[in-house]
């Protein structure tokens, strides 16, 4: 579908209204490597919105507080001209369900209470909703001061909680699921407008009872100042002892949701192709297990590199031949379009998706690469084998096709403009006296 179709909020042609004050609420923000909230905030500033950020103490992805911050003290700093208010939280990002619950709920409470001055002074609140508990601040703003909020749904709760292995069974799930369903339904109900990151997610929200005219597809866009075609990093292959070998690369979080063990097992099916290598770049709670799996299989063709700064990522990706997008085989991920897809396409890199639903659909529509069903190492190995047999020039043409698709469908200009319009419209309704009624 093209921007402007019925499921999409089209950009308005009216002039920008710089007096619109927006409080952008997100649990994660720079310097944490969850880069999407940062570039969403910066993009909205470029849309002539007066924006401030309300976020937590940085502790992702290790669960350890970043140097220079305290988990128990709030702070304020200026980042790229944006005022960032940080409120305390319980730092955690491991396999402990109790730790995660404490992490999410502590930020929900501190942002609502200690961030109240930012919430009260805003014309509209923009909630980056992952985890869903982040919406507590927006709900409080509406309840206490009638400030509307636009809810950016990044993943579906409680589906995503159970899909990643937390609260996944027994009495705990039977108790948690009704409560989480009720809470997320309230976050949709109280919102002035709801955005989804893909058509499949929008359909899922409408199926949950959100009015169709209240949900718009706003694709995540890449940080276009960084994510552009680049020359390959000349040191990467040399560091791994590689020259002209075929390199499949995965760059990003190594978590349970990514199911990267499928890629390692697929490499075990390709022992007859010693010139085909898999390179992991990044970190996450599953990385030690992936190392162990590769070692147990005796795979010298699988390599692990530390995370790199976002500014270096385009050159690092360009040193590979094909970029991997992997998601576990869950119904939830059929309506998930990971932001990794946009970044890869913006950098004109070809893609191999080992994922269901919208991620594979976008790559196919763009003509940007290959796909394989999730959680099937044999079929993934077959797709890698097919890609490795192609001339490099054909792979480069796939990457260029992907970039063209990005510019025409997924870019900042299209999607940040649509999001900014939604925020202005919510603020306008409040200014004209059509104030959101206080929710009961």
For each residue, the residues with C-beta under 8 A, 3 or more apart:
1: 5 7 8 199 217
2: 5 409
3: 8 10 409 414 418
4: 8 10
5: 1 2 8
6:
7: 1 199 202 212 215 216 217
8: 1 3 4 5 216 217 418
9: 193 216 218 418 421 422
10: 3 4 418 421
11: 414 417 418 421
12: 421 424
13:
14:
15:
16: 47 48 420
17: 20 48 424 427
18: 48 49 50
19: 50 123
20: 17 49 50 123 124 423 424 427
21: 49 50 51 52 121 122 123 124 427
22: 44 49 50 51 52 122 123 124 125 126 423
23: 51 52 53 54 115 118 119 121 122 124 125 126 141
24: 37 40 41 44 51 52 53 54 125 126 128
25: 53 54 55 111 115 125 126 127 128 134 135 137 138
26: 29 37 41 53 54 55 127 128 134
27: 55 56 89 104 107 111 128 130 131 133 134
28: 32 34 37 55 56 58 60
29: 26 32 34 37 38 41 53 55 56 58 84
30: 35 38 58 79
31: 58 66
32: 28 29 58 59 60 61 66
33: 60 61 307 310
34: 28 29 37 38 60
35: 30 38 39 223 310
36: 39 40 128 154 220 339
37: 24 26 28 29 34 40 41 55 128
38: 29 30 34 35 41 42 223
39: 35 36 42 43 221 222 223 412
40: 24 36 37 43 44 128 152 220 416 419
41: 24 26 29 37 38 44 45 51 53 82
42: 38 39 45 46 80 82 223
43: 39 40 46 47 221 412 416
44: 22 24 40 41 47 49 51 126 416 419 420 423
45: 41 42 49 51 81 82
46: 42 43 416
47: 16 43 44 416 417 419 420
48: 16 17 18 420
49: 18 20 21 22 44 45 420 423 424
50: 18 19 20 21 22
51: 21 22 23 24 41 44 45 82
52: 21 22 23 24 82 83 84 85 118 122
53: 23 24 25 26 29 41 79 82 83 84 85
54: 23 24 25 26 85 87 111 115 118 119 137
55: 25 26 27 28 29 37 84 85 86 87 111
56: 27 28 29 59 86 87 88 89 107 110 111
57: 65 66 69 70 71 75 86 87 88 89 91
58: 28 29 30 31 32 65 66 69 86
59: 32 56 62 63 64 65 66 71 89 91 92 93 103
60: 28 32 33 34 63 93
61: 32 33 93 253 283 284 285
62: 59 93 283
63: 59 60 91 92 93 94 99 103
64: 59 91
65: 57 58 59 69 70 71 91
66: 31 32 57 58 59 69
67:
68:
69: 57 58 65 66 75 86
70: 57 65 73 75 88
71: 57 59 65 88 89 90 91
72: 88
73: 70 88
74: 85 86 87 88 110 114
75: 57 69 70 85 86
76: 83 84 85 86
77: 83 84 86
78: 81 82 83 84
79: 30 53 82 84
80: 42
81: 45 78
82: 41 42 45 51 52 53 78 79
83: 52 53 76 77 78
84: 29 52 53 55 76 77 78 79
85: 52 53 54 55 74 75 76 115 118
86: 55 56 57 58 69 74 75 76 77
87: 54 55 56 57 74 107 110 111 114 115
88: 56 57 70 71 72 73 74 106 110 114
89: 27 56 57 59 71 103 106 107 110
90: 71 99 102 103 106
91: 57 59 63 64 65 71 103
92: 59 63 96 99 100 102 103
93: 59 60 61 62 63 99 100 103 285
94: 63 99 100 285
95: 165 285
96: 92 99 100
97: 100 101 166 167 172
98: 101 102
99: 63 90 92 93 94 96 102 103
100: 92 93 94 96 97 103 104 166
101: 97 98 104 105
102: 90 92 98 99 105 106
103: 59 63 89 90 91 92 93 99 100 106 107
104: 27 100 101 107 108 131 133
105: 101 102 108 109 133
106: 88 89 90 102 103 109 110
107: 27 56 87 89 103 104 110 111 133 134
108: 104 105 111 112 133 134 136 137
109: 105 106 112 113 136
110: 56 74 87 88 89 106 107 113 114 115
111: 25 27 54 55 56 87 107 108 114 115 134 136 137
112: 108 109 115 116 119 136 137 140
113: 109 110 116
114: 74 87 88 110 111
115: 23 25 54 85 87 110 111 112 118 119 137
116: 112 113 119 120 140 144
117: 120 121
118: 23 52 54 85 115 121 122
119: 23 54 112 115 116 122 125 137 138 140 141 145 147
120: 116 117 141 144 145 147
121: 21 23 117 118
122: 21 22 23 52 118 119 125 141 147
123: 19 20 21 22 147 427 430 431
124: 20 21 22 23 147 148 149 150 192 423 424 426 427 430
125: 22 23 24 25 119 122 137 138 141 147 148 149 150
126: 22 23 24 25 44 149 150 152 419 423
127: 25 26 134 135 137 138 149 150 151 152 187 191
128: 24 25 26 27 36 37 40 134 152 154
129: 132 134 135 151 152 153 154 187
130: 27 134 154 155 160
131: 27 104 134 157
132: 129 135 157 158 180 183 184 187
133: 27 104 105 107 108 136 183
134: 25 26 27 107 108 111 127 128 129 130 131 137 138
135: 25 127 129 132 138 139 149 151 187 191
136: 108 109 111 112 133 139 140
137: 25 54 108 111 112 115 119 125 127 134 140 141
138: 25 119 125 127 134 135 141 142 149 151 187 190 191
139: 135 136 142 143 149 186 187 190 439
140: 112 116 119 136 137 143 144
141: 23 119 120 122 125 137 138 144 145 147 149
142: 138 139 145 146 147 148 149 190 436 438 439
143: 139 140 438 439
144: 116 120 140 141 438
145: 119 120 141 142
146: 142 430 435 436 437 438
147: 119 120 122 123 124 125 141 142 430 436
148: 124 125 142 191 192 426 427 429 430 436
149: 124 125 126 127 135 138 139 141 142 190 191 192 426
150: 124 125 126 127 191 192 193 194 195 419 422 423 426
151: 127 129 135 138 187 188 191 193 194 195
152: 40 126 127 128 129 195 218 419
153: 129 156 188 194 195 196 197 201 205
154: 36 128 129 130 197 220
155: 130 159 160 332 336
156: 153 159 160 184 201 204 205 332 335
157: 131 132 160 161 180 183 184
158: 132 161 162 167 176 177 180 181 184
159: 155 156 162 163 330 331 332
160: 130 155 156 157 163 164 257 332
161: 157 158 164 166 167 176 180
162: 158 159 165 166 167 168 173 177
163: 159 160 257 328 330 332 333
164: 160 161 255 256 257
165: 95 162 168 256
166: 97 100 161 162
167: 97 158 161 162 172 173 176 177
168: 162 165 173
169: 172 173
170: 173 174
171: 174 175
172: 97 167 169 175 176
173: 162 167 168 169 170 176 177
174: 170 171 177
175: 171 172 178 179
176: 158 161 167 172 173 179 180
177: 158 162 167 173 174 180 181
178: 175 181 182
179: 175 176 182 183
180: 132 157 158 161 176 177 183 184
181: 158 177 178 184 185
182: 178 179 185 186
183: 132 133 157 179 180 186 187
184: 132 156 157 158 180 181 187 188
185: 181 182 188 189 208 209
186: 139 182 183 189 190
187: 127 129 132 135 138 139 151 183 184 190 191
188: 151 153 184 185 191 194 205 208 209 210
189: 185 186 439
190: 138 139 142 149 186 187 439
191: 127 135 138 148 149 150 151 187 188 194 214
192: 124 148 149 150 426 429 436
193: 9 150 151 214 215 216 422 425 426
194: 150 151 153 188 191 205 210 214 215 216
195: 150 151 152 153 215 216 217 218 419 422
196: 153 199 201 202 204 205 215 216 217 218
197: 153 154 201 217 218 219 220 336 337
198: 201 202 217 219 335 336 337 357 358
199: 1 7 196 202 203 217 358
200: 203 204 334 335 336 337 357 358
201: 153 156 196 197 198 204 205 217 335 336 337 358
202: 7 196 198 199 205 206 215 216 217
203: 199 200 206 207 335
204: 156 196 200 201 207 208 335
205: 153 156 188 194 196 201 202 208 210 215
206: 202 203 209 210 211 212 215
207: 203 204
208: 185 188 204 205
209: 185 188 206
210: 188 194 205 206 214 215
211: 206 214 215
212: 7 206 215
213:
214: 191 193 194 210 211
215: 7 193 194 195 196 202 205 206 210 211 212
216: 7 8 9 193 194 195 196 202 418 422
217: 1 7 8 195 196 197 198 199 201 202
218: 9 152 195 196 197 415 418 419 422
219: 197 198 337 342 409 410 414 415
220: 36 40 154 197 337 339 342 410 415
221: 39 43 224 342 410 411 412 414 415 416
222: 39 226 227 339 342 343 345 346 347 406 410 412
223: 35 38 39 42 226 227 310 343
224: 221 227 228 346 411 412
225: 228
226: 222 223 310 311 313 314
227: 222 223 224 313 314 342 343 346 347
228: 224 225 314 346 347
229: 314 318 347 348 399 403
230: 314 315 317 318 347
231: 315 318
232: 236 237 315 318 319
233: 236 312 315 316 318 319
234: 237 238 319
235: 238 239
236: 232 233 239 240 279 305 316 319
237: 232 234 240 242 243 245 247 319
238: 234 235 241 242
239: 235 236 305
240: 236 237 277 279 303
241: 238
242: 237 238 245 247 277
243: 237
244: 275
245: 237 242 275 276 277
246: 273 275 276 277 321 322 387 388
247: 237 242 277 278 279 319 320 321 322
248: 263 276 277 278 279 320 321 322 323 324 352 384 387
249: 278 279 280 281 316 317 319 320 321 322 323 324
250: 258 260 263 278 279 280 281 282 323 324 326
251: 280 281 282 308 313 316 317 323 340
252: 258 281 282 340
253: 61 258 282 283 284
254: 258 260 280 282 283 284 285 286 287 290
255: 164 258 284 285 286
256: 164 165 259 285 286 328
257: 160 163 164 327 328 330 333
258: 250 252 253 254 255 284 286 326 327 328
259: 256 262 326 327 328 329 354 374 375
260: 250 254 263 264 280 286 290 326
261: 264 265 286 289 290 293
262: 259 265 266 326 354 374 375 376 377 380
263: 248 250 260 266 267 278 324 326 354 377 380
264: 260 261 267 268 278 290 293 294 297 299 302
265: 261 262 268 269 293 297 377
266: 262 263 269 270 377 378 380 381 384
267: 263 264 270 276 278 294 297 299 301 302 381
268: 264 265 271 297 299 377
269: 265 266 377 378 381
270: 266 267 273 276 301 381 384 385
271: 268 274
272:
273: 246 270 276 385 388
274: 271 301
275: 244 245 246 388
276: 245 246 248 267 270 273 301 384 385 388
277: 240 242 245 246 247 248 301 302 303
278: 247 248 249 250 263 264 267 301 302 303 324
279: 236 240 247 248 249 250 303 305 320
280: 249 250 251 254 260 287 290 302 303 304 305
281: 249 250 251 252 305 306 307 308 316
282: 250 251 252 253 254 287 305 307
283: 61 62 253 254 287 306 307
284: 61 253 254 255 258 287
285: 61 93 94 95 254 255 256
286: 254 255 256 258 260 261 289 290
287: 254 280 282 283 284 290 291 304
288: 291 292
289: 261 286 292 293
290: 254 260 261 264 280 286 287 293 294 304
291: 287 288 294 295 304
292: 288 289 295 296
293: 261 264 265 289 290 296 297
294: 264 267 290 291 297 299 302 304
295: 291 292 298 299
296: 292 293
297: 264 265 267 268 293 294
298: 295
299: 264 267 268 294 295 302
300:
301: 267 270 274 276 277 278
302: 264 267 277 278 280 294 299
303: 240 277 278 279 280
304: 280 287 290 291 294
305: 236 239 279 280 281 282 308
306: 281 283
307: 33 281 282 283
308: 251 281 305 312 313 316
309: 312 313
310: 33 35 223 226 313
311: 226
312: 233 308 309 315 316
313: 226 227 251 308 309 310 316 317 343 347
314: 226 227 228 229 230 317 318 347
315: 230 231 232 233 312 318 319
316: 233 236 249 251 281 308 312 313 319 320
317: 230 249 251 313 314 320 323 344 347 349
318: 229 230 231 232 233 314 315 347 349
319: 232 233 234 236 237 247 249 315 316
320: 247 248 249 279 316 317 323 349
321: 246 247 248 249 350 387 388 392 395
322: 246 247 248 249 349 350 351 352 369 370 384 387 395
323: 248 249 250 251 317 320 344 349 350 351 352
324: 248 249 250 263 278 351 352 354
325: 338 340 341 344 351 352 353 354 355 359 363
326: 250 258 259 260 262 263 353 354 355 374
327: 257 258 259 330 333 336 338 354 355 356 359 374
328: 163 256 257 258 259 333 374 375
329: 259 333 356 373 374 375
330: 159 163 257 327 333 334 356
331: 159 334
332: 155 156 159 160 163 335 336
333: 163 257 327 328 329 330 336 355 356 357 359 374
334: 200 330 331 356 357 358
335: 156 198 200 201 203 204 332 357 358
336: 155 197 198 200 201 327 332 333 357 358 359
337: 197 198 200 201 219 220 341 342 358 359 362
338: 325 327 341 355 359
339: 36 220 222 342 343
340: 251 252 325 343 344
341: 325 337 338 344 345 351 353 359 362 363
342: 219 220 221 222 227 337 339 345 346 406 410
343: 222 223 227 313 339 340 346 347
344: 317 323 325 340 341 347 349 351 402
345: 222 341 342 348 349 351 362 366 368 402 403 405 406 410
346: 222 224 227 228 342 343 403 406 410
347: 222 227 228 229 230 313 314 317 318 343 344 399 403
348: 229 345 396 399 400 402 403
349: 317 318 320 322 323 344 345 399 402
350: 321 322 323 368 369 370 387 395 396 398 399 402
351: 322 323 324 325 341 344 345 363 368 369 370 398 402
352: 248 322 323 324 325 369 370 371 372 383 384 387
353: 325 326 341 359 360 363 369 370 371 372
354: 259 262 263 324 325 326 327 371 372 373 374 380 383
355: 325 326 327 333 338 359 360 371 374
356: 327 329 330 333 334 359 360 373 374
357: 198 200 333 334 335 336 360 361
358: 198 199 200 201 334 335 336 337 361 362
359: 325 327 333 336 337 338 341 353 355 356 362 363
360: 353 355 356 357 363 364 371
361: 357 358 364 365
362: 337 341 345 358 359 365 366 405 410
363: 325 341 351 353 359 360 366 368 369 370 371 402
364: 360 361 367 371
365: 361 362 405
366: 345 362 363 401 402 404 405 406
367: 364 398 401 402 405
368: 345 350 351 363 398 399 401 402 405
369: 322 350 351 352 353 363 387 398 402
370: 322 350 351 352 353 363 383 386 387
371: 352 353 354 355 360 363 364 383
372: 352 353 354 376 379 380 382 383
373: 329 354 356 376 379
374: 259 262 326 327 328 329 333 354 355 356
375: 259 262 328 329
376: 262 372 373 379 380
377: 262 263 265 266 268 269 380 381
378: 266 269 381 382
379: 372 373 376 382 383
380: 262 263 266 354 372 376 377 383 384
381: 266 267 269 270 377 378 384 385
382: 372 378 379 385 386
383: 352 354 370 371 372 379 380 386 387
384: 248 266 270 276 322 352 380 381 387 388
385: 270 273 276 381 382 388 389
386: 370 382 383 389 390
387: 246 248 321 322 350 352 369 370 383 384 390 395
388: 246 273 275 276 321 384 385
389: 385 386
390: 386 387 394 395
391: 394 395
392: 321 395 396
393: 396 397
394: 390 391 397 398
395: 321 322 350 387 390 391 392 398 399
396: 348 350 392 393 399 400
397: 393 394 400 401
398: 350 351 367 368 369 394 395 401 402
399: 229 347 348 349 350 368 395 396 402 403
400: 348 396 397 403 404
401: 366 367 368 397 398 404 405
402: 344 345 348 349 350 351 363 366 367 368 369 398 399 405 406
403: 229 345 346 347 348 399 400 406 407
404: 366 400 401 407 408
405: 345 362 365 366 367 368 401 402 408 409 410
406: 222 342 345 346 366 402 403 409 410 411
407: 403 404 410 411
408: 404 405 411
409: 2 3 219 405 406 414
410: 219 220 221 222 342 345 346 362 405 406 407 414 415
411: 221 224 406 407 408 414 415
412: 39 43 221 222 224 415 416
413: 416 417
414: 3 11 219 221 409 410 411 417 418
415: 218 219 220 221 410 411 412 418 419
416: 40 43 44 46 47 221 412 413 419 420
417: 11 47 413 414 420 421
418: 3 8 9 10 11 216 218 414 415 421 422
419: 40 44 47 126 150 152 195 218 415 416 422 423
420: 16 44 47 48 49 416 417 423 424
421: 9 10 11 12 417 418 424 425
422: 9 150 193 195 216 218 418 419 425 426
423: 20 22 44 49 124 126 150 419 420 426 427
424: 12 17 20 49 124 420 421 427 428
425: 193 421 422 428 429
426: 124 148 149 150 192 193 422 423 429 430
427: 17 20 21 123 124 148 423 424 430 431
428: 424 425 431 432
429: 148 192 425 426 432 434 435 436
430: 123 124 146 147 148 426 427 433 434 435 436
431: 123 427 428
432: 428 429
433: 430
434: 429 430
435: 146 429 430
436: 142 146 147 148 192 429 430
437: 146
438: 142 143 144 146
439: 139 142 143 189 190
440:
